[in-house]
Amino acid sequence: MEKRVGGAGAAKKPASTVKVATKPKPFDGFKGASIDTSGTFKYIQIHVGSKKDPSSEKQILIRGFKAFKYHKGIYQNWVQKELEAFHQQDNFEHTCPGGGRIKVTPETKTIFIYGYSKTFGRVSHQVTQDILQAAYPEYNISWSDEGY
């Protein structure tokens, strides 16, 4: 297996799928990243779009918490807590293409992204890094496709 590593030392190029919104969208109220502030835990990417305008740009969200043993639990929690809080969940289409693991070390201000989800599959950790870097600019964030 080829080892790919990205992070603070790597060239900073924005991922082509992560774009800055030019006008408000109905799902702009979703926080881009919500993860636990320390420890090692599973995470997922959630892709959210508008059912009314399927051609519109999708928002990519990152969610990761120690409280959930499985990636599926994180996704179900997002649907039940965050999506339903909008009271317009029928206006959104959403998928979970995959996930992995995150290790957050607040003492050294580092976040390491790795692995994959057996349930949902592997996602681009580079995209996850880009979203987390915007949410946690004071952290050194890196990733690897190695590990489970």
JOWO-V204618 format. One record per backbone hydrogen bond with DSSP energy under -1.0 kcal/mol. NH is the residue of the N-H (numbers start at 1). CO is the residue of the C=O. If there is no record, write none. Layout:
NH_CO + NH_CO
This chain:
6_143 + 10_7 + 18_15 + 28_25 + 30_27 + 34_62 + 36_64 + 39_104 + 41_102 + 43_100 + 44_63 + 45_98 + 46_61 + 47_95 + 48_59 + 49_93 + 51_91 + 56_53 + 59_48 + 61_46 + 62_32 + 63_44 + 64_34 + 68_65 + 74_70 + 75_71 + 76_72 + 77_73 + 78_74 + 79_75 + 80_76 + 81_77 + 82_78 + 83_78 + 84_79 + 86_83 + 87_84 + 91_88 + 92_89 + 93_49 + 95_47 + 99_121 + 100_43 + 101_114 + 102_41 + 103_112 + 104_39 + 105_110 + 110_105 + 111_140 + 112_103 + 113_142 + 114_101 + 115_146 + 117_121 + 121_117 + 128_124 + 129_125 + 130_126 + 131_127 + 132_128 + 133_129 + 134_130 + 135_131 + 136_132 + 139_136 + 140_109 + 142_111 + 143_6 + 144_113 + 145_4
